[in-house]
Amino acid sequence: MKGMISATVQPRWFTHGLTTVVGLAAAIGSVGISLAGSFLPSETILPSTTRAWVSVADPQGLKERFDRTQYGQLLQDPVMKPFMESFRGQLRTAGKQRLGKLGLTLEDLEKVPGGELVLAAIEPTPGVLASVLLVDTTGHDTETQTLIDTVTRRLLEQKAKQLTDSASTSAGMKTFQLPEAENGAAGRARQVGFVVLPGALIVGDHPATVAQLAGKLKQELKSPLASLPAFQAVMARCGKDLPATAAPIRWFVDPIPYAKLYQAANPPREKRKGPDYVAILSRQGFDAVKGAGGVVVFGQGNHELHHRTMVFAPPLPGRKPLAADRFDLAARMLEFPNAGQVDPPEWVPRDVSSWLAMQWDMAAAFNSAESLVDDVVGEKGVFDDVIASLKEDPDGPQIDVQKDLIACLGKRITLLSDYATPIGPESERLVIAIEATDPAKVAATVSKSMATDPDMQKIESGEHVIWEMIDRSSSIPKLEVETPGGDVAHADHEDDAHRRRSRLRDREEKLLPHSAVTVAKGHLLIASHRDLLERVLASSGPVESLVSTPDYQAVTAETKKLFPSDIALRSFGRTEESIRPAYEMLRQGAMPKSKSMMGQLLNLAFGDGKEGSVRSQKIDGSTLPDFELIRRYFGTYGLGSETVADGWYMAGFALPRSSQEPEVARRPVEPVGR
């Protein structure tokens, strides 16, 4: 069901920002520094046009807390030394590639922080993206000046031109014009500005913004980032009851404006066909999300890692909170009602890697999908045509999607993940279970649809009937509400809808190439592979269920402390089992070949965009130790989320591995051969 199993692909602007944050975290973690205050808190001196912001106010406290966790102990384990040395070398190379145009490396940044470290993206004038690095250098003024001298030399060696006009030297700033080859596809002449002040370093790619910030480090703005209602709501909720010694990483982003700015400033090297999803989300009402942010804390109580996130999306003017019409158009799909109990059913096997359950109003999502589908395709009426063809096309399944399927589904969706051994590109497993309020009718709809599909084969599994895909050219079973993509040719022929549906299906990403589907346990069950589905079908009561395991019960107890009442989403995972497939693929240098949904999403995010091409692996994992040598460092994790009047609040945590905790034995599973 392609419309129900859609995956959100993080665009390049997100992955690039994440890489930058990881690099900064590596810089903080390798140097001892003290909390200081050579400038006011950054949220009070950065303007309200700041579109993204990451701040570490107490890097020393953060480092100390991290080192006490099992993650910190893992990085200090001698078995990790070869990889850590290799990884630092890779970071140096990546740092030179990303920061080289500024004359900086990550190693340079390790030597100068003395207090708050901030990375911000600002919109100084409409449509312009300015990136700024602000560092409190208290106690490191000598190292900072040495750094600037080194940077100056490097930039001149790269044929950059130092500007000497008054605008370029204001506030003691050094400004460099980069060579024309570095101007980028956006056409904007790239400049780099540096300002060194007592206790502060400011670096940015928009000198006017750097100079303006340099003049206001001790002056609160009339309209700063901290004045935004979204920022206030996020920080008030996520920072509530945090101890003064928490040393959190704080972050905030205004999603769609930032995405638009990054997209304009960093166009792809090659022009690509297809929809502009950022523009589509904006048109479809998702700009109702005014901000998202939160905090990350290490070593808080019995939590190795604790994180809180809020998505701020208040109802539109004149609309009531939590009302079905509080948003417009496709944004009405964001309907995640709270429920009193969100627990695993007894049929969830006790040894799965992870479990997640969420409340989602499927009927509201279906009824709001029309404008989104039409916008993605670029042609009005496509959604209605596809739905009509599913019902009326003599060569189609002839099902009424809304009556025969959507109306028979509930609001609970469950996801299970696991893996088969030996680990390889096709090892990861996934089951999606959608609650059925009328299982018999859903089963009849499935049977009617699958029986006419030549790509599906019928398999008897005990008392259950499984329909399994036998043709890799399709992605998932034919029972579908398709989410089209790409251009669709206009045609007036009477069978245009049928041809359109076939073409759209052929162009879908092959996210689940070995899909299997059945109706059982009161759910519509869709699996990436039949073997995990059969394990679910064979489950026999609470003794064999996830709910009976001590590690699940421990995570549940912690989650209920964070969410004592109603909740819209809850998850549980065993970290070692969740990361092991990716870890082994990384060791083998084969992560880009992974056929898992995550592997394919990574290929989309980091690849060159050419169909059929395999990206190069970004990290050399050949020096990673055998997983058995480090598995003791990984425990369990949990996550909860609730819908609130002005958006959604989430909180999660990781628990350390307990030496007293009995290990859950895994069933050896061999991959289904093809």
C-alpha positions in Angstrom: 0.0 0.0 0.0 2.3 2.7 -1.3 0.3 5.6 0.1 0.5 4.1 3.6 4.1 3.0 3.6 5.6 6.3 2.4 9.1 7.1 3.8 10.3 10.6 4.4 13.6 11.2 2.8 15.7 13.8 4.5 17.0 16.3 2.0 20.6 17.2 1.6 20.3 20.4 3.6 19.4 18.3 6.6 22.2 15.7 6.2 24.8 18.5 5.6 23.7 20.3 8.7 23.8 17.0 10.7 27.3 16.3 9.5 28.4 19.8 10.5 27.0 19.3 14.0 28.7 16.0 14.4 32.0 17.6 13.4 31.5 20.3 16.0 30.7 17.7 18.6 33.9 15.9 17.8 35.8 19.2 18.2 34.2 19.9 21.6 34.8 16.4 22.9 38.6 16.5 22.4 39.4 19.5 24.4 39.0 20.6 28.0 37.3 24.0 28.4 35.6 26.0 31.1 32.2 27.6 31.2 32.4 31.3 30.6 30.4 34.3 29.3 32.3 36.7 27.1 29.0 37.4 25.3 25.3 37.2 26.1 23.4 34.0 25.5 23.3 33.5 21.8 19.5 33.4 21.5 19.4 37.0 22.8 21.9 38.4 20.3 21.0 36.5 17.2 18.1 38.0 15.2 14.6 36.6 14.9 15.5 35.8 11.3 17.7 33.0 12.5 16.4 29.9 10.7 18.5 27.2 12.4 20.5 27.2 15.6 22.6 24.7 17.6 24.2 25.7 20.9 26.4 24.1 23.5 26.6 26.6 26.4 28.8 24.3 28.6 31.1 22.2 26.4 33.3 21.1 29.3 30.2 19.8 31.2 29.0 18.1 28.1 32.3 16.3 27.6 32.5 15.2 31.3 28.9 13.8 31.1 29.5 12.0 27.9 32.7 10.4 29.1 30.8 8.9 32.0 28.3 7.2 29.8 28.8 3.8 28.2 29.1 5.6 24.9 32.1 7.5 26.2 33.6 4.3 27.7 33.1 2.6 24.3 35.2 5.3 22.5 37.9 4.9 25.1 38.1 1.1 24.8 41.4 0.0 23.3 39.6 -2.2 20.8 38.2 1.0 19.2 41.6 2.7 19.0 42.4 1.7 15.3 39.0 2.9 14.2 39.0 6.1 16.2 42.4 7.0 14.7 41.2 6.2 11.2 37.9 8.1 11.8 39.8 11.2 13.0 41.8 11.1 9.9 38.6 10.9 7.8 37.2 13.8 9.8 40.3 15.8 9.0 39.8 15.1 5.3 36.0 15.8 5.4 36.7 19.0 7.5 39.2 20.2 4.9 36.6 19.6 2.2 33.8 21.4 4.0 35.7 24.1 5.8 38.7 24.5 3.5 37.0 27.3 1.7 37.1 29.2 5.0 40.7 28.2 5.6 39.6 26.1 8.6 39.9 22.5 9.7 38.1 20.7 12.5 41.5 20.4 14.2 41.7 24.2 14.3 38.4 24.5 16.1 39.5 22.1 18.8 42.0 24.6 20.1 39.9 27.7 20.7 36.5 27.1 22.5 36.3 28.5 26.0 32.5 28.8 26.5 29.4 28.7 24.4 29.8 27.3 20.9 27.1 28.2 18.4 26.3 27.4 14.8 23.5 29.4 13.2 21.9 30.0 9.9 20.5 33.5 9.5 18.4 35.2 6.8 19.8 38.8 6.9 17.8 39.8 3.8 15.0 37.9 2.0 16.3 34.9 0.2 19.9 35.1 1.5 21.4 32.4 3.8 24.2 33.5 6.1 26.1 30.8 8.1 27.7 31.9 11.3 30.0 30.2 13.8 30.2 32.0 17.1 32.7 30.8 19.7 33.4 32.0 23.3 37.2 31.9 23.3 37.7 32.9 26.9 41.1 31.8 28.1 42.2 31.0 24.5 42.9 34.4 23.0 46.4 33.5 22.0 45.3 30.2 20.3 42.6 32.2 18.6 45.0 34.8 17.1 47.3 32.0 16.0 44.4 30.4 14.3 43.4 33.6 12.4 47.0 34.0 11.3 47.1 30.5 10.0 43.7 30.9 8.2 44.9 34.1 6.6 47.9 32.3 5.2 45.9 29.4 3.9 43.3 31.6 2.1 46.0 33.6 0.4 47.7 30.3 -0.7 44.3 29.4 -2.2 44.3 32.6 -4.3 41.7 34.3 -2.2 41.8 38.1 -2.2 41.9 40.0 1.1 39.6 43.0 0.8 40.7 46.3 2.2 37.7 48.6 1.8 36.2 50.1 4.9 33.1 47.8 4.8 35.4 44.8 4.7 37.5 45.9 7.7 34.8 47.2 10.0 34.7 45.9 13.5 38.3 44.7 13.1 37.1 42.1 10.5 39.2 40.4 8.0 37.3 39.7 4.7 38.4 37.5 1.9 36.9 37.1 -1.6 37.2 33.5 -2.6 38.3 32.6 -6.2 35.6 32.5 -8.8 35.8 28.7 -8.9 34.4 28.7 -5.4 31.4 30.8 -6.1 29.0 27.9 -6.5 26.0 27.2 -8.6 23.9 29.9 -6.9 26.1 32.5 -8.5 26.7 34.5 -5.3 30.3 35.6 -4.9 31.6 33.8 -1.8 33.3 35.8 0.9 34.6 34.8 4.3 34.6 37.2 7.2 36.5 36.8 10.6 36.2 38.9 13.7 38.4 38.3 16.7 37.4 40.1 19.9 38.5 39.6 23.5 36.9 36.3 24.4 35.1 35.8 21.1 35.5 34.5 17.5 33.0 35.0 14.8 33.3 33.4 11.4 30.8 33.6 8.6 30.2 33.5 4.9 28.2 36.8 4.9 30.6 39.6 6.2 27.8 42.1 6.8 26.2 39.7 9.2 29.5 38.9 10.9 30.2 42.6 11.4 26.7 43.3 12.7 26.9 40.4 15.2 30.3 41.6 16.3 28.9 44.9 17.4 26.1 43.5 19.5 27.7 40.7 21.6 26.9 42.6 24.8 23.6 44.0 23.6 20.2 42.2 23.6 18.3 42.7 20.4 14.8 44.1 20.4 13.7 41.2 18.2 16.0 38.3 18.9 15.7 34.6 18.3 14.5 34.2 21.8 11.5 36.4 21.1 9.9 34.0 18.6 6.8 32.3 20.0 8.0 29.0 18.4 11.4 29.3 20.1 9.8 30.2 23.4 7.3 27.3 23.3 10.0 24.8 22.3 12.5 25.8 25.0 9.9 26.2 27.7 8.6 22.7 27.2 11.9 20.9 26.5 13.9 22.8 29.1 11.4 22.3 31.9 12.9 20.8 35.1 16.4 20.3 33.6 19.0 20.7 36.3 21.5 23.5 36.1 24.3 21.1 35.6 22.6 19.3 32.6 25.0 20.8 30.0 22.5 20.2 27.2 22.9 20.5 23.4 20.1 22.9 22.4 18.8 23.2 18.9 16.0 25.0 16.9 15.0 25.1 13.3 12.2 26.9 11.3 11.9 24.0 8.9 10.4 25.2 5.6 12.1 28.7 5.5 15.4 27.1 6.3 14.9 24.4 3.7 14.0 27.0 1.0 17.1 29.1 1.9 19.5 26.1 1.8 17.9 24.8 -1.4 18.5 28.2 -3.1 22.0 28.6 -1.8 23.1 25.0 -2.6 21.4 23.9 -5.8 22.4 20.5 -7.1 25.3 20.2 -9.4 23.1 18.6 -12.0 19.6 19.7 -12.7 17.2 16.9 -11.7 13.7 16.3 -12.9 10.9 15.7 -10.4 8.8 17.6 -7.9 10.2 20.3 -5.6 9.1 18.8 -2.3 10.0 21.8 -0.2 7.7 24.0 -2.3 5.0 21.3 -2.3 5.0 21.1 1.5 4.7 24.8 1.8 1.8 24.9 -0.6 0.0 22.1 1.1 -0.2 23.7 4.5 2.8 22.1 6.2 4.2 25.6 6.9 1.8 25.5 9.8 4.8 24.0 11.5 6.5 27.1 12.8 9.5 25.5 14.5 11.0 22.4 15.9 13.7 22.1 18.5 14.8 20.6 21.8 17.6 19.5 24.0 19.9 16.5 24.2 21.5 15.6 27.6 24.1 12.8 28.4 24.3 11.0 31.7 21.1 12.4 33.2 20.0 10.2 36.2 19.9 6.6 35.0 19.6 7.7 31.4 22.8 7.4 29.2 21.1 9.7 26.8 18.0 11.8 27.3 16.4 13.9 24.6 13.3 16.1 24.3 11.8 17.5 21.2 8.8 19.7 20.4 7.3 20.5 17.1 5.4 23.8 17.4 2.4 23.9 15.1 -0.4 26.0 16.7 -3.8 26.0 15.0 -4.4 28.5 12.3 -6.1 31.8 13.3 -9.7 31.2 14.2 -9.3 27.4 14.5 -9.6 25.4 17.6 -6.7 23.4 19.1 -6.8 19.7 18.3 -9.7 20.2 15.9 -9.6 18.2 12.7 -9.6 21.4 10.6 -6.9 23.2 12.6 -4.7 23.0 9.5 -5.4 23.4 5.8 -5.1 21.0 2.8 -2.8 18.0 3.1 -1.4 19.2 6.5 -4.7 17.8 7.9 -3.0 14.4 7.6 -1.1 15.3 10.7 -3.7 13.8 13.0 -2.1 11.7 15.7 -4.8 11.3 18.5 -3.7 10.4 22.0 -4.7 7.0 23.5 -4.7 5.7 27.0 -2.8 2.5 26.2 -0.1 2.1 23.6 1.3 -1.4 24.2 2.6 -4.2 22.0 0.0 -6.9 21.2 0.8 -10.4 22.4 1.8 -11.5 18.9 4.9 -9.3 18.9 7.8 -11.8 19.2 9.9 -11.3 22.3 13.2 -11.2 20.5 12.6 -8.5 17.9 15.1 -5.7 17.6 12.6 -2.9 18.0 8.9 -2.1 18.3 7.0 1.1 17.6 3.3 1.9 17.8 1.5 5.1 16.9 -2.0 6.5 16.7 -2.8 7.9 13.2 -6.2 8.8 11.9 -6.1 6.9 8.6 -9.5 8.2 7.4 -8.4 11.8 7.9 -5.1 11.1 6.1 -6.9 9.5 3.1 -9.4 12.4 2.9 -6.6 14.9 3.0 -4.3 13.2 0.4 -5.9 14.4 -2.8 -4.3 17.8 -3.1 -0.9 16.5 -2.0 -0.9 13.7 -4.6 -2.1 16.1 -7.4 0.6 18.6 -6.4 3.3 16.0 -6.4 2.3 14.8 -9.9 1.7 18.3 -11.1 -1.7 17.6 -12.5 -5.1 18.2 -10.9 -7.4 15.2 -10.7 -4.8 12.5 -10.6 -5.8 11.2 -7.2 -9.4 10.9 -8.1 -8.5 9.2 -11.4 -6.3 6.6 -9.6 -9.0 5.8 -7.0 -11.6 5.6 -9.7 -9.5 3.2 -11.8 -8.9 0.9 -8.8 -12.7 0.6 -8.6 -13.8 0.7 -12.2 -10.9 -0.5 -14.4 -11.8 -4.0 -15.7 -8.0 -4.9 -15.5 -7.7 -3.6 -12.0 -8.7 -5.0 -8.6 -12.1 -3.3 -8.7 -12.1 -2.3 -5.1 -13.6 0.8 -3.5 -10.6 1.9 -1.5 -12.5 4.2 0.9 -15.4 1.8 1.5 -13.6 -1.6 1.3 -10.4 -0.7 3.0 -9.9 2.7 4.7 -13.3 2.6 6.5 -12.3 -0.8 7.8 -9.0 0.3 9.4 -8.5 1.6 12.9 -6.0 4.2 14.2 -3.2 2.0 15.5 -0.1 1.3 13.4 2.6 -1.0 14.7 6.1 -1.4 13.3 8.5 -4.3 14.1 12.1 -4.5 12.9 14.6 -7.4 13.1 17.3 -9.0 10.9 18.3 -12.3 9.5 21.8 -13.9 9.7 24.3 -14.0 8.2 24.2 -10.3 7.8 24.2 -9.0 4.3 22.5 -6.4 2.0 19.1 -8.1 2.4 19.2 -9.0 6.1 17.0 -6.3 7.7 13.4 -7.1 8.2 10.3 -5.0 8.8 6.6 -5.7 9.5 3.9 -3.0 9.4 0.7 -3.8 11.1 -2.4 -1.7 10.7 -5.3 -2.2 13.0 -8.4 -3.6 11.3 -11.9 -2.8 12.7 -13.5 -5.2 10.2 -10.8 -7.9 9.6 -13.1 -10.1 7.5 -13.8 -7.3 5.0 -10.1 -6.2 4.9 -9.2 -9.9 4.2 -11.7 -10.1 1.4 -10.4 -6.9 -0.1 -6.8 -8.2 0.1 -7.8 -11.5 -1.5 -9.7 -9.8 -4.3 -6.8 -7.5 -5.1 -4.0 -10.1 -4.9 -5.8 -12.8 -6.9 -5.6 -10.6 -10.0 -2.0 -9.6 -9.6 0.5 -11.7 -11.6 3.3 -10.5 -9.4 1.9 -12.2 -6.3 1.8 -15.8 -5.3 -0.6 -17.4 -2.7 1.0 -19.3 0.1 -0.7 -21.3 2.8 0.9 -20.9 6.2 -1.0 -22.9 8.7 -4.5 -21.4 8.9 -3.3 -18.2 7.3 -3.1 -17.1 3.6 0.0 -15.1 2.7 0.4 -13.2 -0.6 4.0 -12.9 -1.5 5.7 -10.9 -4.2 7.5 -12.9 -6.8 8.6 -10.1 -9.1 11.3 -7.6 -8.0 10.1 -5.0 -10.5 7.4 -4.0 -8.1 7.9 -2.6 -4.7 5.0 -3.8 -2.5 1.7 -5.7 -2.9 -0.8 -4.4 -5.3 -3.3 -3.5 -2.6 -2.4 0.2 -2.7 -3.3 3.8 -2.5 -0.5 5.1 -4.7 1.5 8.1 -3.9 2.7 9.1 -7.4 5.9 10.8 -8.4 7.4 12.2 -11.5 5.8 13.8 -14.6 2.6 12.3 -16.0 1.8 12.9 -19.7 -1.6 14.4 -20.5 -3.8 12.2 -22.5 -7.5 12.1 -23.5 -7.7 8.4 -24.2 -10.4 6.7 -22.2 -7.9 4.2 -20.6 -5.5 7.0 -19.6 -6.1 6.4 -15.9 -5.2 2.7 -16.3 -1.9 3.5 -18.1 -1.2 6.2 -15.6 -1.6 3.8 -12.7 0.7 1.3 -14.3 3.4 3.8 -15.1 3.3 5.3 -11.6 3.6 1.9 -10.0 6.6 1.0 -12.2 8.4 4.2 -11.2 8.0 3.7 -7.4 11.2 3.1 -5.4 11.7 -0.6 -4.6 11.6 -0.2 -0.9 10.2 -3.6 -0.1 11.2 -5.9 -2.9 10.2 -9.2 -1.2 6.9 -8.0 0.3 4.4 -10.3 1.9 0.9 -9.4 3.1 -1.9 -11.1 5.0 -4.7 -10.3 7.4 -4.4 -11.9 10.8 -4.3 -11.1 14.6 -6.9 -8.4 13.9 -4.5 -6.5 11.7 -3.5 -5.9 8.1 0.1 -7.2 8.1 2.6 -6.0 5.5 6.1 -7.4 5.7 9.4 -6.8 3.9 10.1 -10.6 4.0 7.9 -13.6 4.7 10.1 -15.1 7.4 9.4 -12.4 9.9 5.8 -12.4 9.0 5.6 -16.1 9.7 7.3 -15.6 13.1 4.5 -13.1 14.0 1.8 -15.5 12.8 3.4 -18.3 14.9 3.5 -16.3 18.1 1.6 -18.1 20.9 0.6 -15.9 23.9 2.2 -13.7 26.5 5.1 -16.0 27.4 6.5 -15.6 23.9 5.6 -11.9 23.6 7.8 -8.8 23.9 5.7 -7.6 26.8 7.0 -10.4 29.0 10.7 -9.5 28.7 12.5 -7.7 31.6 14.2 -5.1 29.3 10.9 -4.1 27.7 9.3 -3.7 31.1 12.2 -1.6 32.4 11.9 0.8 29.4 8.1 0.9 29.8 8.5 2.0 33.4 10.8 4.8 32.4 8.5 5.9 29.6 5.5 6.1 31.9 7.5 8.5 34.2 7.8 10.8 31.2 4.2 10.3 29.9 2.0 9.3 32.8 -1.3 9.8 30.9 -2.4 9.6 27.3 0.2 9.2 24.5 0.2 9.0 20.7 3.4 7.1 20.1 5.6 4.8 22.0 8.7 2.7 21.0 11.2 0.2 22.5 14.4 -1.0 21.1 17.5 -3.0 21.8 20.4 -0.8 20.7 22.8 -3.6 20.0 20.3 -5.5 17.7 19.1 -2.3 16.1 22.5 -1.1 15.0 24.2 -4.4 14.3 23.1 -4.8 10.7 24.4 -1.3 9.8 27.5 -1.9 11.9 28.4 -5.1 10.0 27.6 -3.6 6.6 29.9 -0.6 7.6 32.7 -3.0 8.5 32.3 -4.8 5.1 32.2 -1.5 3.2 28.9 -2.5 1.8 26.4 -0.1 3.4 25.6 1.5 0.1 24.5 -1.9 -1.2 22.0 -2.4 1.7 18.5 -3.2 0.5 16.9 -2.1 3.8 14.6 0.9 3.7 17.2 2.8 5.7 20.0 1.8 3.3 18.0 3.0 0.3 17.1 6.2 2.0 20.8 6.8 2.7 21.5 6.2 -0.9 18.9 8.8 -1.9 20.3 11.3 0.6 24.0 10.8 -0.2 24.0 9.4 -3.7 24.4 11.3 -7.0 20.8 11.0 -7.8 21.3 8.8 -10.9 19.1 5.8 -11.1 20.9 2.5 -10.5 24.1 4.1 -9.3 25.6 3.0 -6.0 27.1 5.8 -3.8 30.5 5.5 -2.3 30.6 4.7 1.4 31.3 7.9 3.4 33.0 6.2 6.3 35.7 3.6 6.2 34.7 1.0 8.7 37.3 -1.6 7.9 39.1 -1.0 11.2 36.0 -1.5 13.4 36.4 -4.3 15.9 34.2 -7.5 16.0 30.8 -6.5 17.3 31.0 -9.1 20.0 33.8 -7.1 21.6 31.7 -4.0 22.1 28.1 -5.2 22.4 28.3 -4.8 26.2 28.2 -1.0 25.8 24.7 -1.0 24.3 21.5 -1.2 26.3 17.9 -0.3 25.4 16.0 2.8 24.3 12.5 4.2 24.5 10.5 7.0 23.0 7.2 8.6 23.7 5.1 11.3 22.0 1.9 13.1 22.8 -0.2 15.5 20.7 -0.6 18.8 22.5 -2.7 21.9 21.8 0.1 23.6 19.9 1.9 20.7 18.2 3.6 17.5 19.4 6.0 16.8 22.2 8.4 13.9 22.2 10.9 12.6 24.8 13.2 9.6 24.6 16.1 8.0 26.5 18.7 5.3 26.4 19.3 3.0 29.3 22.6 1.3 30.0 23.1 -2.4 29.7 22.6 -4.0 33.0 24.9 -6.8 34.0 22.0 -8.4 35.9 19.7 -8.3 32.9 19.0 -11.7 31.4 19.8 -11.8 27.7 16.9 -12.4 25.3 17.9 -15.3 23.0 17.5 -14.6 19.3 16.2 -17.2 17.0 18.6 -17.9 14.2 17.0 -16.8 10.9 18.3 -17.5 7.5 17.4 -15.0 4.8 14.7 -16.0 2.4 16.5 -16.9 -0.8 15.7 -15.5 -4.2 
